[in-house]
Amino acid sequence: MPASRPAVPARGLLAPLVVLALLAGLTAWSVLALQPPAPAPADAPATSFSAARAFGHVAEIAAETHVAGSEAHARVVDGLVTTLTGLGLDTRVQNAVGTWQSSPGAAEMARVRNVVAVLPGTGSTGRLFLVAHTDSVETGPGASDDAAGVATLLETVRALREGEPLRNDVVVVLTDAEEACLCGAEAFAASHPLATQGGVVLNLEARGTTGPPITFETSPGNAGLAQRYADAAPHPVASSFAVEVYRTLPNDTDFSVLLADGDFTGLNTAFIDGNAAYHTPQDTPSRLDQGTLQALGDNTLALTRQLGDADLGDLARPGDGDATYFPLLWGLVRHPGSLVWPLAAAAVLGVVGLAVVDRRRGSSLPRTLLGALSAVVPLVLAPLAVVGLWRLLVLVRPGYASMLDPWRPGWFRLAAVAVVLAVVLAWYALLRRRVGPAALRTGALAVLAVLAVVLAALAPGGSYLAALPALAGVLAGLLPERLRLLGGLVAGAVAVVVLAPTVALFFPALGLAGGAAPAAVATLLGLALLPVVEELFAPPSQPGGRRSVAVPALAVGLVVVLTAVGIAVDRFDQQHPVPSQLVYALEADTGEAWWASTEADPGEYTARYVGGAQELPHDYPYLAGRSVAAGPAEVADLPAAAVQVLDDRTADGRRTVTVRVTPQRDVRLVVLDLRADGGSVVAARVEARDAPADALGEDRLWLTFHAPPREGVEATFTVEGDGPLSLRVVDGSDGLSGLPGFEPRPAGVDAAGTHSSDLVVVGATTDLG
């Protein structure tokens, strides 16, 4: 009679719990390493950056809303000229008309006042441009966006003046009308003499009020600039994957305009957490995190010194390729882009080799293939579950519907990570006995390896996210059984330091409303930790039903607790209001008026004015071509803009009409909507600037002009065809107070962070014959 097998000893939980605690601590360290430093006081050394000194500029610039073209903005510009001149820079104001964001039949233009100041170098090899924008949105004072960027440049220049002169010319470009249409940057690139030869740009932006400044965009061929950034920045937070993602998005900043010009290279930096206050009345100096301001300033000053003394000849032109880089505990890790494919290939070959080793250990190749196929399940379900969590929160708090992120999102972000953990653990608990731990582990690594190859082809700067954890997991999997937990710790540590910072940065970047993307990255981390997770369960040869239920159940309980805490902590109040978006539209020559809102599900306050969704019978800026919640409104006594025909002539089959459009109230934009029945608009010139060519050739031209002069806008249109012409003019102003039927928002409700919040538009049509 054969001898019976010795019983497999029950697994203890102490060792895996210690390992998990170490990995949790490493995760926390990886995330905390991204956070900004403490702000330096006003008496910090003169050659260093001081957030306290810079904050004085923020308070002055953001004392009130300062939209492009407003008297408040004029005061900001005058103050900046005085400050930069006092620092010894040759400072001028560029008065111009800029244009950007055009498409067939539509274009945007603006009258701009850019502040341009020069700090000459001792032997310049090129120009370094420090760029931020001076205008705010219509609904808020713009302390973070972008008074913080402007103040950072002022304090940077002051510190530079206290040190040794730089080799290269430094040009400070404080642009206008960024919020309206990026037109200040376009005017600078198109017509300012200092822009003709291009150079290297450091652009400063914000999309929140706190968090680490992230260098999220670069010019193509960024290897040289990435090296300079890694060497110089004292608080480097940057990711080549973020660069890849941003290049696919439709978002634009002044940096986009300068890159499109073709003569500039550079880096684009912004801080993005605290998004609930972005573009709202709550973007005040008191809400700006001065630690964030310190990090932004430290990096900007160090980079300016680094690039100011470098040979800019090569850096001012795109390099041969992009680098791969990402934040690590002690700084920025980078490697040449040429290593992307070898690392991805090594990950694939490594997984194939591990599958062969697993087969010799008793796990069949079909099981490994099944494990790989099944690993796709949590990659799909976990992001969907996080989307479900956000929808649940919107049901509980309808005010979240129009927000990217709650006011206090921290607990909810942890709950989203716990959701991912619950999905991964439930999937693993259900399949580990049927498929086998080794097959699931190797199958998960196979998914990572395949993803590394896909990213190498489509987004090379992000391939490291899958390739490095896969390689570490393969090496750990090859270790003998007695070292399995140690291997899991090492492989898990690699996955944590590579993936956890990306999860932490993606949540504020995309918000809980876009939580599927960070959830997908968190799922990759969960799959990479499977060897450690396995130690929490009983060996497959032993009954272990309780643990199989208890482990994922604990994660589910964690989701419930964290969500409940988040709901208790994040409440709307006067300092954290419910956003509401409302527009008043009046058609003066027909006597019609409407309230309208772009809120998908209008809140309690907005619902007083609007009903069901509809498309308004006339086009208005920000509302045209879309269905909006709308309702009838009382007709206000608001005059339409006056239209005067200055010239009208026909020659060679073309009719040229010149008009002056003069608003009869204080407005921030004018829309000139020219319609040529049976013809086409072949040329247009507004305030001595030609409209973009790609906007022409249609039978209609919708031209939005921001910051119009008080004396009115002069425009000349040339039309082919002999049909009748009509010009509909819509002008827009800010502020709903005084309109008939309007009641001020109650405490705890405020304007949403959109360009159309509290917009008043008045339209009327002039028949030009």
Secondary structure, DSSP 4 states (H G I P E B T S, - for coil): -PPPPPPPPPPPSHHHHHHHHHHHHHHHHHHHTTS--PPP-TTS-TTS--HHHHHHHHHHHTTS---TTSHHHHHHHHHHHHHHHHTT-EEEEEEEEEEEEEETTEEEEEEEEEEEEEE--SS-SSEEEEEEE----TTS--IIIIIIHHHHHHHHHHHHHTSPPPSSEEEEEEES-HHHHSHHHHHHHHH-GGGTT-EEEEEEEESSSBS--EEEEE-SS-HHHHHHHHHH-SS--B-HHHHHHHHHS----HHHHHHHHSSEEEEEEEE-B-GGGTTSTT--GGGS-HHHHHHHHHHHHHHHHHHHTS-HHHHTS--SSPEEEEEETTEEEEEEGGGHHHHHHHHHHHHHHHHHHHHHHT--HHHHHHHHHHHHHHHHHHHHHHHHHHHHHHHH-GGGGG-SS-SS-HHHHHHHHHHHHHHHHHHHHHHHHHH-HHHHHHHHHHHHHHHHHHHHHH-GGGTHHHHHHHHHHHHHHTS-GGGHHHHHHHHHHHHHHHHHHHHHHHHHHHTGGGTHHHHHHHHHHHHHTHHHHHTTSPPTTS--HHHHHHHHHHHHHHHHHHHHHHHHH----SSSPEEE--EEEEETTTTEEEEEE--SS--TTGGGT--SEE--SS--TTTTTS-EEEEE-PPP--PPPEEEEEEEEEETTEEEEEEEEE-SS--SEEEEEEEETTSEEEEEEETTEEPPGGG-SSSEEEEEEES--TT-EEEEEEEESSS-EEEEEEEEEE--TTSTT--PPPTTEEE-SSTTTTEEEEEEEEE--
